[in-house]
Amino acid sequence: MTGDKFRVRADGYIKAARAVTDPVRKVALMDLAQRWLRLAAQIDGAASHASRKFAAPVTQVRAGVPTITTI
């Protein structure tokens, strides 16, 4: 399983945030999008660990997580 489904969901929140004018809603939608992107990165990281031939501890993926700073 890859994080693609999570990125698609994040994209939906980004598009919704672009469509609203209320700044509070915009921030809330972008926060949700960022959470989905983090989940995608975690899924991708876990899949890469699982594909290795040796056992390695699975940690949360933080490096390389896209951050959304502008709309």
Secondary structure in CASP SS format (residue, H / E / C, confidence):
PFRMAT SS
TARGET T0000
AUTHOR 0000-0000-0000
METHOD secondary structure of the structure
MODEL  1
M C 1.00
T C 1.00
G C 1.00
D H 1.00
K H 1.00
F H 1.00
R H 1.00
V H 1.00
R H 1.00
A H 1.00
D H 1.00
G H 1.00
Y H 1.00
I H 1.00
K H 1.00
A H 1.00
A H 1.00
R H 1.00
A H 1.00
V C 1.00
T C 1.00
D C 1.00
P H 1.00
V H 1.00
R H 1.00
K H 1.00
V H 1.00
A H 1.00
L H 1.00
M H 1.00
D H 1.00
L H 1.00
A H 1.00
Q H 1.00
R H 1.00
W H 1.00
L H 1.00
R H 1.00
L H 1.00
A H 1.00
A H 1.00
Q H 1.00
I H 1.00
D H 1.00
G H 1.00
A H 1.00
A H 1.00
S H 1.00
H H 1.00
A H 1.00
S C 1.00
R C 1.00
K C 1.00
F C 1.00
A C 1.00
A C 1.00
P C 1.00
V C 1.00
T C 1.00
Q C 1.00
V C 1.00
R C 1.00
A C 1.00
G C 1.00
V C 1.00
P C 1.00
T C 1.00
I C 1.00
T C 1.00
T C 1.00
I C 1.00
END
